[in-house]
Amino acid sequence: MPNGHIIVADDDAAIRTVLNQALSRAGYEVRSTGNCATLWRWVAEGAGDLVITDVVMPDENVFDLLPRIKRVRPELPIIVMSAQNTFMTAIRASERGAYEYLPKPFDLKELIAIVGRALSRPRGTAPAGADPGNEDIPLVGRSPAMQEIYRALARLMPTDLTVMITGESGTGKELVARALHDYGRRRTGPFVPVNMAAIPRDLIESELFGHEKGAFTGALSRSAGRFEQAEGGTLFLDEIGDMPMEAQTRLLRVLQQGEYTTVGGRVPIKTNVRIIAATNKDLRVSIQQGIFREDLFFRLNVVPLRLPALRERSEDVPDLIRHFFILVEREGLSRKQLDGEAMERLKRYRWPGNVRELENLVRRLAALYPQETITGPVIEAELDTLPLAQSQPNGAAGARKPPGEAETLSGAVERHLAEYFSGYRDTLPPPGLYHRILREIEGPLIGAALAATRGNQIRAAELLGVNRNTLRKKVRDLDLQVFRNAR
């Protein structure tokens, strides 16, 4: 007996053949079509336990067909595939009730696994959201790393789960938080961003929770906090790692009990706010250092979402550049484009400032250069003015820096590892690589800190941000020489 009946709809005969063969080998009964009319007829007749369909078909866009399918067969799982693998494609698939969205090209094993999960799940109607229409795409990129982000966001849109967004500065953490709000179930409520690093530490509690008249010197009247302003919507806590311990305790109570008190207040206030937090720090290190509460971390880290650095998705650079050029043209600057050499140079750059740095460069190019086509030498001159410019291609084994050009620590480590692995052409290095590399980096780092503090281990521990006993153990384990004239 077959495991289930699957309908495949794609106008590409080769894809239909591949899916037919793969699904048949997995034990499913398959029927396929190349148009929406046949797909709709089969579904309306009650055929199929699951549908796998492309978006763009010769006679109709599947996104226009999905609402009709959901009306007549609300529990039918539908897997949507698309070569138009943008953020909005993933969101539209989710909002029209698709069980899953897969960007093309897709992995057959992953597809088979998704089919199995869809057919074995408890049947129920997926929640539907509003149609985003033709709004500007808030997130840009077609790389595999971004596809994972899109799919995760699409799953999170119908929920109120607390999300922790991590990533380097400039990767777009607030943009992702806004997308979660703008396309989620709280879209009609306010979106209130708060940057912990931008508020004086002694004012953070008042800023978040509000204060009563006379609560402290200068509190001349009652003031509403950000929680009150965000009621019914989303509160985005950026740079959460900079929140002082007292405010962390108050925030933990909100997450545990759904209520808070104002500074100087006594009556608990119920709150209905979704929390999205973000940080560019490793909070697990902060927990070890005793400056971040572990219980708060677990409350905030319900759904972790790591944003990739731009150097991890260099294939997205052309799309991002075109997107930013469109934005600056709307702002009144002249139309610009890059020639092939200029584009390749920007794809090789390592972008320590990530997408924010790229956007700033695009704006500078649009504002300062009169020519419509920006050439390679122009880009080279612009990048030479940046303090962390790097010219070698990502992952280039043995690539060396031009004289006088700076290199980041991550770039040096990457180059070192490339050279290390090149020595094992027909095999892999011996096990334990992680700890060997960690030891190589840890030793010079601790040695440099001890040298800078003239062997004073208390000051070196403070400099490194580690416990004094931890430092002593590291010095002993790594057999480091400590200055004898320590003061």
N, C-alpha and C positions, 0 to 999 in steps of 0.2 A: 504494500500500500504506500502511495506517495505521502510525503510529509505535509503536503499542502499544494494548492493550485496557485500559481503566480502568473500575473499578466505583466508582460514587458512591453513598454511603448517607447520607441525611439525611431527617428527617421533615418538613422544610420544602420544599414543592413549588417555591417560588420559587427557593430556593438550588439545588435539583436542576436547574432549568431554566437558570439562569445558568451553572452549572458545565458542564452538557451543551453549551451553545452555545460557551463559551470554549474548552473542551477539543477540541471538534469542529473549530473554526476553526484550532486549533494542530495538527491532523492526527491526533488520537487517535480511536479508536473507543470510544464510551461507552455503558454501560448503567447504569441507576440504580434505586434502591429506597428505600422509606421505612421499612424495618424490618430488624432484625437477623436474623430467621429466613431471609429471602431472601438476605441478604448471606452468611450462613453456608453456605447450600445452594450458591450459586454458587461460593464459594471452595472448598468441599469437592469440587465437581465439576471443579475445575481451571481455572475461568474467571478471566480478568483477569490482567494483568501488574502491576497496582498498584491499591491501594484508597485512596479518599479517604472518610473517614467522620466523622460527628458522634459525640459521646460519648453524649449522652442520647437514646435512641431509645424509641419507645412500648412495645416488648416486652422490652428488655434494655439494660443499660448496656454500651457497647462495651468498656470496660475488663475486663468479665467474659468477653467473647468473644475478646479478643485472644490470651490464652494458648492457646485451642483452635486458633485460626488458625495460630499460630506452631508448634504441634505438627505440624500436617498440612502446612503450607507455610512452613517457617522462613525462606525467602529472599524471600517476597513482601513488597515494601515497602508500608508502610501510613502514610498521612498522616492524622493526627488533628486535627480541628477542634473548637473548643469555645467557647461563650459564657461558660462557667464558667472564665474565664481567670485562674486563680490559680497560685501556685507549685506547689502539690501536683498540679494538673492536668498541668502540664508534666512533673513528675517521674514521675507514674504513666504517662504516655504513653511516656516514655523507658524506664522499667523493665519495661513490658510489651512492649517490642520495637518500638515505633513508629519509623519512619524520621524523621519530623519532626512537630512540634506547631505548629499555627497558631491563634492566638486569633481569634475573630470580633469585629468584622468584619475580613476579611482583604483583602489586595491581590491581584487576579487575576493581575497580571504576576508577582508574587512566587510565587504558587502554581504557575503554568505553569513558571517557572524551576526550582522544587523538583521538580516532576514530571519534568522533563528530566534533572536530576541523578540522581534516584532510578533512573530506567530505564537510565541509562548507566553506573551504578556497577558495580564488580565485585561479584558476588553472594557473600554470606557471611552467616552467622548473627550477628545483633547480640547483644552480651553482655547478660545479664539480671541484674537486681539483686533485692534483697529487697523485699517489699511493705511500704510505709511504714504501711499500715493507716489508722487514723483519728486520727493524732497531730495535735496543734495545728499550724497552719500557721506555719512559722518566718518567712516573709516575706509582707508584705501589700501589695497594690496591684494595680490593673488597668490602669494607664496604659500607653501604648505603650512608654515608657522602661523600665518594670518588666517588660513582656512580653519585651523583648530580653534582660534579665538572666535571666529564667526559662529562656528557650530556651538561652542560653549555659550556664547551670548544668546543664541537663538533658544537654547534650552532653558536659560535663566530668565528670559523675558516674562513668562507667565507666572513667575514665582516672586516671593518676597524674601528669599534667602539672603542672609548677610554674606557679602562678598569681600574678599581681601585681594586687592590688585597689587602685584609687585612688579618691579621693573626699574631699569635705570632712569635717571632724570631725562626727560625729553622723549620718552617712548609713547606718551599719549594716555597716561593713566586717567586724567580727568575726562578726556574725550570718551574713553570707554565707559566711565561711570555715567556720563551724560547720556550715552547711547542706551545703557541699561535702564535709565529713567525714562527717556523720551519714547522708547518703544516698548516699555513695560506696562504693568497694570496700574502703576501710579503716575502715569503720564499727565494726568489732569491736575496733579498736585504740584507743589513747589519743589524745585531742585536747589538745595542750599549747600554750596561748597565752603569748607573751612580749611585753611592751611595752618596746621599746628605750628609750623616753624615761623610763621609770620606774626604770631600773637605773643606778646610778653607772657612769660610763664605764669606770673602771678595774676594774670587776667583771663586765663583760659577757662577756668571754671565759670566765671561770670559770663564770658562770651558764649559758652555752650548752653548753660542752664539758666541764665538770667540771674538777676539779683533783686532784692527788695530794697525799698527806701531805707537808708541808714545802715545797710549791711556792712559797709566799710566807708572809710573816709572818701568823700567825693560822690557817694551814691545818693544823689539828691532826689531821686525818684525811682520808681520801679522800672526795670528794663527787661524786655523779653530777650531770651536767649535763642540760639540757633535751633535748638530742639523745638521750641514753640513756633519759630518761623517756618520750620520744615514740616509741621503737622500735616499728616495725610500724604506726604510726599517722600522725598529722599534726602538724607543728610550725608554728604560726602566728606569724610574726614581724611584729608590729605596729609601726608607726612605724619602718620599716626605714631611713629616711633619717637617723635619729639614731644609727646604728651607727658606732662609731669605725673608722678605717681598718685597724687591726690585726685587729679581729674580722672585718672585711670580707674580708681576705685568707684567714683561716681558713675562713670560710663558702664562699668561692669554691672552695677545695680540696674541700670536701664535695660541692659541686655537680658538680665536674669528675671526681672520683675515687671518690666514694661512701665516703669515710673521713675520720677526723679523729683528732687526738691531744688528750688532756687537757692542761690547763696543768700543766707539770712532768712530763708523761709522754713516753715515747719510742716506745711501741708503737702503730702505727696501729690504729684501731678501725673495723671495717666498720659501716656504718649503713644501715638500711632505713626511711627517713622521707620522707614527702611534705612539701614545703615550700610554704606559702602565705604570701606577704608582703603587706604593706599600708602605704600612706603617704598623708598628706594634702598632701605636698610635691610639687613638680615635680622629679623626680630628674635630669632633663636639665639643669636649672639647677645642681643640686648637682654634677653631673659637670663643668660648665664652671668651677665655682668650685674644683674640685680636691678636694672633700670626699666624693665618692662614686665608686667604681670603675666605669668604663664597662663592663669585661668582666663584672663582677658584675651590673650592671643587665641586660645582655642575657641572662644566665643565669636571672635571676629573672623577666624579662618575657616568658617563653615564651608565656603566654596573658594579655594585659592585659584587665582587667575594670574599667571605670569605672562607679562608682555615681552615679546622678543626684542632684543636690541636691533637697531637698523642693520648692523653689520651681519646679523644672523638671517636677514632677509633682503640681501642686496638686490635680488631680482625685482623687488618692489620699487626701487629707486626711480626708474623711468615713469611709472604710474604716478608716484608721489610728485615728481617734478611737474608733470603735465597738470596734475590737480592744482598745485600751488600757482602755476602760471595762469590758470583760469581764474583763480581767486583774485590775484593781483590785477588781472585785466579788468575784472568787474569793479575793482576799486579805482579805476581810471588810468592805470599805467598801460603802456603799449604792449602789444602782443609779442611774445618771445618764444624761441625754440632753441634746442641745442643740436649741434652737429654730432655725428657718431663718435668722434674722438672725445668730445666734451662729456658725452653721456658715459662712455666707458671709463673715463677718469673718475667720475663721480661714483660709479658703481664699485670701483676699487678702493675708494676712500673708506676709512673705518668708522667715521661718524661718532666720535666720543660724545657729542651732544645729541645724537640720535635724530629723530624726525624734526624736533624743534630747531636743531642746527641747520638741517636741510632747508626747512621753510625760510629761515632767516637768510640763507644764502640766495635762495630763489628771489626773495624780495629785493635783495641788494642788486642782483643781476638785472632785474626788471627796472630798478630805479636809476642805476648808474650808467648803464651801457646803452647807447643809442641804436646799435645794430640789432636787426630782428633775429639773426642767427648767432648764438653764442658759440665760440669756437674753443677748441682744446687749450690753446695758450692762455686764453682769458681765465678759464677754470684753474689752470695751473697757477697763474698769478694770484688768484683769489685764495686758493688753498695754501699757498706759501705764506700768507699772512696769518694763518691760524696756528696757534701754539702747539697743537697735537696732530699736525698734518702727517699722514702716513701714505706712502705711495705704493707699497707692494700689494699685489692682489691678495684677497682673503685666502688664507690657507696656502700661500705659495711656499713650497718647501725650500728652505735655504735662502729666501729673498733677503737682501741686505738693504739697509737704509742709506740713502744718499748722504754724503757728508753734511753735517750740521742739521739734519732733519731729525726732529724729536721722535721718540718711540715710547708708546705707553707700556706699562708693565704687562698687560694682557697680550699686547703684540709681541713682546719679547718672549713670553712664555709660549705663545703659539708657535713662534719661529723655532724655539728650542725643541718643542715636542715634534715638530715636523722633521727636523734634522735627526732627532732621536729615532723616530719610527722609520726613517729612510734607511737606517742601518739594519733593519730586519725585513729584507725584501721578500723572502719566501716563508717567513714564519712570524709569530708574534713575540713581543718581549716576554720575559718571565713574569709570573704572577706577582701581585703586590705593587703594581705600578703607582697606584694612587698614593700609598703611604711613602713610597720612595720620592715621588715628585713633591709631596707635601713637606717632607723633611728637607729637601733641597731649598725650598722657598722659605720655610720657617726659620732655618738656621741663620741665613743672612739677614732676615728681617729683625730677629731678636738681637743678633750681633750688632746691627746698626743702631738699634734703640739703646743698647748698653753703651755703645761707643759715644752716642750723642749725650748720654747722661753721666759719662765718665764712670760707668760701672755701678751707679746708684740704682739698685734693683727696685726700690720703691718708686722712684721717678720713672724708671723704664716701664714698670707695670702700668703706671698711670698713662704714660705716653701710648702704650699699646692697647690700653683698654682691657687688660686682663687682670685676674686676681694675682696678688703677690706670690701666693703659694704655687699657683699654676706656673708663673714665670720661673720660679726656682726649680720646679720639677722639669720644665722644658730645658733650662740651662744644664741641668744634670743629665737628662736623657740625651741631649744633643751634644754633650761634652764640649760646651762652649767655654772659651777662656774669658774670665771676667777681670777687668782692670783691678790691679792690687791697690791703686791709689784712690779707690772710691771715696767720695766724701759724702 
